[in-house]
Amino acid sequence: LQGSAIWYSDPAAGCAEAGAELRWLGGMALGPRSFANLEAAERASSGGCGGERVELTLGYRPAGRWLGLAQVFYDEPSRGDASLKLQMTAVRFGAQGRGLQIGLRARVDGEAAEPALVLGFWGRRRRGSDDR
């Protein structure tokens, strides 16, 4: 379980920009090069706002420095319409274990696609750093 604070950049009318989230995370290896991850979250913010979110990730590592990800995001806010989005990305890792992620995300629920470019940077802790 994970608890966190969240921020909405465009909250629904009568809803706060800030809120809280409680998330359950679970995953498993599907073989030596692939995995599945499932996350379910309950969100809350003032004004009776919040909702639920479910995320499913499938990952495949075809080679040591490459990782492919297919992700599905389902959001059902307490105010507003539910959405279903699909994201496909690739991550290329360097010799130090850091990676650059690039891909696309779009709605797949029959509404306007809202396509988005996804860019991410994956870091790795330095050896010898403590966990404090």
GUFISE-168141 format. One record per atom (N, C-alpha, C, CB): x, y, z; residue in one letter. Coordinates in steps of 0.001 Angstrom, whole numbers, plus 500000, padded with zeros to 6 digits. Glycine has a CB too. Layout:
! residues N
XYZA;...
! end
This chain:
! residues 132
500837498812500000L;500000500000500000L;500871501236500000L;499054500006501205L;500381502258499369Q;501113503516499294Q;500137504662499473Q;501875503645497950Q;500490505622500286G;499689506825500457G;500449508011499896G;499334507053501944G;499729508946499284S;500417510101498719S;499481511299498607S;500994509757497347S;500082512450498430A;499347513674498138A;499285513801496626A;500020514938498801A;498180514331496095I;498051514516494655I;497649515955494352I;497020513528494066I;497898516387493135W;497555517728492690W;496871517621491345W;498808518639492609W;495717518276491201Y;494971518317489954Y;495254519640489265Y;493450518129490200Y;495773519611488050S;496091520852487339S;494833521556486830S;497029520561486170S;493742520801486637D;492493521373486144D;491331520705486880D;492358521189484592D;491123521063488159P;490085520380488934P;488675520688488428P;490196520769490397P;487762519755488642A;486352519968488294A;485796521112489150A;485512518653488504A;484720521725488685A;484101522833489414A;483753522405490832A;482840523330488681A;484136523206491819G;483854522920493214G;484839521974493869G;482500522360493333G;485849521525493129C;486852520594493667C;488164521319493948C;487093519426492684C;488884520848494931A;490169521434495294A;491262520951494340A;490531521082496751A;492350521711494270E;493494521301493456E;494291520190494127E;494400522493493179E;494244520112495454A;495025519115496189A;494114518033496756A;495828519782497321A;494680516858496946G;493926515758497513G;494868514687498033G;492967515172496480G;494312513538498347A;495096512418498859A;494730511171498074A;494853512206500383A;495660510225498064E;495450508978497339E;495983507813498156E;496127509025495955E;495220506729498191L;495665505472498773L;495710504476497630L;494716504984499947L;496872503846497416R;497093502998496253R;497601501620496676R;498086503661495290R;497022500588496054W;497488499207496216W;498314498868494977W;496277498191496405W;499494498275495198L;500377497921494095L;500700496434494169L;501676498770494128L;500672495772493033G;501034494361492981G;501597494019491625G;499830493476493293G;502512493096491603G;503119492722490333G;503730491342490403G;504169493733489929G;504085490823489223M;504699489511489167M;505505489358487887M;503638488416489267M;506518488515487956A;507297488171486775A;506486487199485937A;508681487563487161A;506539487368484631L;505852486466483711L;506851485614482949L;504978487255482734L;508054485600483408G;509143484887482770G;510417485669483008G;508881484686481253G;511521485241482417P;512793485923482675P;512885487326482070P;513916485091482145P;512018487670481102R;512119488972480430R;510851489809480491R;512487488765479003R;509818489358481181S;508564490109481172S;507923490152482556S;507593489499480170S;507022491120482735F;506344491282484018F;504977491911483805F;507188492140484982F;504148491822484826A;502854492497484859A;502757493240486187A;501664491479484683A;502133494393486169N;501957495209487361N;500526495740487361N;503000496379487412N;499854495639488494L;498491496156488636L;498458497098489819L;497458495003488817L;497840498262489619E;497701499238490686E;496265499729490714E;498687500418490500E;495711499866491912A;494347500380492091A;494411501478493149A;493335499231492513A;493774502608492858A;493859503756493754A;492486504332494050A;494753504829493156A;492342504822495260E;491166505579495696E;491661506986495983E;490460504926496970E;490997507993495377R;491410509382495547R;490321510176496245R;491747510018494193R;490740511175497017A;489781512032497718A;490327513451497774A;489493511497499152A;489411514426497655S;489760515826497869S;488498516548498329S;490355516481496565S;488651517762498803S;487504518477499358S;486439518729498305S;487948519795499968S;485219518915498754G;484098519128497848G;483470517826497374G;484547519931496662G;483782516732498057G;483235515440497648G;483845514931496360G;481746515538497490G;485031515391496047C;485694515012494800C;486691513892495062C;486404516228494162C;487083513250494052G;488020512147494135G;487684511154493048G;487988511479495530G;487784509884493371G;487453508857492399G;488370507665492511G;487510509416491008G;488303506825491498E;489110505620491465E;489977505614490210E;488218504365491518E;491085504895490287R;491997504740489149R;492563503334489189R;493147505810489178R;492641502699488025V;493258501381487886V;494282501475486768V;492187500262487592V;495463500921487013E;496533500932486017E;497062499513485841E;497680501903486434E;497213499088484601L;497799497791484279L;498996498034483385L;496763496843483591L;500133497452483749T;501350497586482970T;501863496211482601T;502417498377483744T;502205496036481338L;502905494843480873L;504247495306480339L;502080494061479777L;505312494663480799G;506647495044480371G;507387493871479774G;507432495616481528G;508223494164478779Y;509022493126478122Y;510402493702477841Y;508340492623476797Y;511423492941478214R;512812493375478016R;513459492467476967R;513621493339479369R;513411492852475680P;513942491999474620P;515470491902474624P;513479492512473286P;516128492913475171A;517586492944475258A;517965493703476513A;518226493598473991A;519198493557476940G;519654494136478192G;519398495612478375G;521066493902478327G;519481496399477308R;519336497850477449R;517998498375476963R;520431498542476706R;517058497511476595W;515760497938476096W;514635497387476948W;515579497507474654W;513608498197477159L;512402497785477872L;511206498368477142L;512430498246479369L;510249497521476789G;509019497981476178G;507893497915477195G;508679497147474933G;507031498924477222L;505928498982478175L;504609499244477442L;506184500078479236L;503598498478477782A;502227498728477333A;501419498959478599A;501640497521476461A;500731500096478670Q;500007500449479891Q;498587500882479563Q;500740501564480653Q;497660500491480432V;496264500887480330V;495912501627481610V;495321499651480101V;495277502800481466F;494878503619482609F;493367503823482556F;495630504992482614F;492672503452483610Y;491233503694483700Y;490987504620484874Y;490432502359483858Y;490396505783484592D;490062506767485620D;488556506915485692D;490733508134485330D;488031506909486924E;486604507171487121E;486461508186488249E;485816505850487445E;486477509480487876P;486338510513488903P;484909510553489441P;486731511889488339P;484764511009490691S;483421511126491271S;482632512229490587S;483504511398492779S;483321513206490010R;482693514263489203R;483364514252487845R;482814515683489889R;482581514124486812G;483154514090485469G;483030512706484859G;484618514517485501G;483568512582483669D;483449511340482915D;484651510428483126D;483286511641481440D;484389509132483057A;485457508132483127A;486270508189481837A;484874506696483356A;487526507750481915S;488368507715480720S;489203506438480718S;489283508967480653S;489513505979479520L;490366504811479306L;491465505232478347L;489551503580478747L;492719505112478792K;493863505532477977K;494840504378477811K;494573506749478611K;495487504342476657L;496514503351476348L;497821504084476135L;496136502500475093L;498897503537476684Q;500217504146476529Q;501200503071476097Q;500686504830477850Q;501972503376475052M;503010502476474561M;504321503248474574M;502677501930473120M;505326502711475286T;506610503390475372T;507753502397475280T;506709504186476666T;508923502932474970A;510163502169474971A;511157502910475850A;510721501969473518A;511970502164476577V;513006502743477425V;514344502197476964V;512757502427478937V;515308503075476737R;516670502690476363R;517571503048477523R;517139503396475036R;518249502038478086F;519131502230479228F;520567502402478766F;519022501054480199F;521301503281479451G;522720503484479184G;523570502571480058G;523106504948479415G;524866502688479930A;525809501843480665A;525701502039482173A;527230502134480212A;525283503216482630Q;525165503497484063Q;523825503063484641Q;525365504971484316Q;522933502501483811G;521629502061484293G;520539503103484212G;521749501615485682G;520877504305483765R;519858505337483587R;519190505136482231R;520476506767483697R;517912505540482139G;517201505303480895G;516426506502480408G;516278504160481056G;516155506518479109L;515335507534478482L;514106506832477921L;516122508309477366L;512923507296478322Q;511654506705477915Q;510960507633476926Q;510747506435479144Q;510426507057475838I;509684507833474860I;508537506982474322I;510612508314473708I;507403507632474078G;506258506903473551G;505056507808473389G;505911505739474454G;503891507171473237L;502641507891473017L;501561507396473958L;502184507745471570L;500648508312474326R;499478507974475132R;498264508608474468R;499636508463476622R;497144507876474449A;495912508412473862A;494714507736474495A;495894508217472326A;493580508442474449R;492309507854474898R;491864506816473880R;491209508952475087R;491280505730474388V;490793504654473510V;489359504279473868V;491708503410473610V;488615505232474434D;487252504951474897D;486174505556474009D;487079505461476297D;486537505963472795G;485556506527471880G;485446508037471941G;484234505938472155G;486040508667472929E;486053510130473027E;487217510661472182E;486181510602474527E;487392511972472157A;488529512568471442A;489821511921471952A;488570514133471637A;490727511590471052A;491918510798471388A;492846511470472403A;492692510509470135A;492927512800472413E;493826513531473309E;495242512951473285E;493278513508474738E;495855512796472113P;497185512184472056P;498218513005472811P;497625512014470609P;499170512308473421A;500224512978474179A;501545512255473969A;499870513036475683A;502606513011473859L;503949512474473792L;504416512197475218L;504918513453473053L;504988511038475450V;505477510671476779V;507000510676476755V;504930509272477218V;507611511442477640L;509062511472477809L;509354511240479278L;509679512828477311L;510306510390479554G;510669510125480945G;512149509859481085G;509882508949481487G;512659510095482269F;514054509799482586F;514063508848483759F;514869511097482905F;514706507713483620W;514810506714484672W;516202506834485280W;514543505265484123W;516251507082486583G;517523507197487282G;517840505945488063G;517511508388488206G;519043505871488516R;519480504755489345R;520287505336490490R;520317503709488525R;520055504797491676R;520817505260492841R;522284504933492671R;520280504627494136R;523112505817493166R;524547505557493124R;524903504464494110R;525346506833493427R;525837503672493737R;526333502628494660R;526928503284495884R;527392501713493971R;526665502689497021G;527208503208498252G;526319504226498955G;528513503812497981G;525224504659498310S;524333505596498989S;523507504811500005S;523407506352497967S;523282505387501154D;522513504660502176D;521034504911502018D;522958505061503582D;520239504150502717D;518784504197502593D;518112505079503619D;518230502828502698D;518828505963504291R;518239506821505291R;517463507931504691R;519271507367506176R;
! end
